[in-house]
Amino acid sequence: MKLNTLTLVRAVELLKQKRITAAELYADVSDVIGKLNKKLNIYLSLDHDAPEEAAKMTGMPLAGVPLAVKDNFLTRKLPATASAK
């Protein structure tokens, strides 16, 4: 199953049913980002600790679902550059 093609609803469903893990979902999405980002230059940074942190957040609506966050929002661990150099 190509986890990176799941809809948000299906990903949440499979995570809740424990048919997939946050680590598996993140690994598949991260792999595709790694392959395409050199050409598309969409993502400036990735949080590689996300699957471990997601495992601690059970019960939250989107726990375990990889999300992209625009880099003009402040986050705890990722740079907020607004794509400026």
C-alpha positions in Angstrom: 0.0 0.0 0.0 1.3 3.4 -0.9 0.8 5.3 2.3 1.8 8.6 0.8 -1.3 8.5 -1.4 -3.8 8.0 1.4 -6.5 10.7 2.0 -6.4 12.3 5.4 -9.6 10.5 6.5 -8.2 7.1 5.4 -4.8 7.7 7.1 -6.5 8.6 10.4 -8.8 5.6 10.1 -5.9 3.2 9.5 -3.9 4.8 12.4 -6.8 4.4 14.8 -7.3 0.8 13.7 -3.6 0.2 14.2 -3.3 -1.2 10.7 -0.4 1.3 10.1 1.9 3.2 12.5 2.8 6.8 12.4 6.4 5.7 11.8 5.4 3.8 8.7 3.3 6.6 7.4 6.0 9.2 8.0 8.7 6.9 6.4 6.7 6.6 3.2 5.9 10.3 2.9 9.4 11.2 3.8 10.8 8.9 1.2 8.7 10.5 -1.5 9.7 14.0 -0.3 13.3 12.9 -0.5 12.9 11.8 -4.1 11.0 14.8 -5.4 12.1 17.7 -3.2 15.4 18.2 -5.1 13.5 19.0 -8.2 10.5 20.8 -6.7 12.2 22.5 -3.7 9.0 22.6 -1.7 10.2 21.6 1.8 12.9 23.5 3.5 13.2 21.2 6.5 11.7 18.0 7.9 11.1 17.0 11.5 12.6 13.5 11.7 11.5 13.1 15.3 7.9 13.5 14.3 7.0 9.8 14.4 8.3 9.4 18.0 6.5 12.5 19.1 3.3 11.3 17.4 3.4 8.0 19.2 3.1 10.0 22.5 0.0 11.9 21.3 -2.5 9.2 21.1 -6.2 10.3 21.2 -5.6 13.5 19.4 -7.6 13.9 16.1 -4.6 14.0 13.7 -2.0 12.2 15.8 0.4 10.4 13.6 -0.6 12.2 10.3 2.4 14.0 8.7 1.5 17.7 8.1 3.2 20.4 6.1 3.5 23.8 7.9 4.4 27.0 6.1 7.7 28.2 7.4 6.4 31.6 8.5 4.7 30.0 11.5 6.7 29.6 14.6 7.3 26.0 15.7 9.3 24.6 18.5 12.0 22.8 16.5 11.8 24.0 12.9 13.2 27.2 11.4 10.7 30.0 10.6 12.4 31.8 7.7 9.4 32.7 5.5 11.6 31.3 2.7 14.0 34.3 3.1 17.7 33.8 2.8 
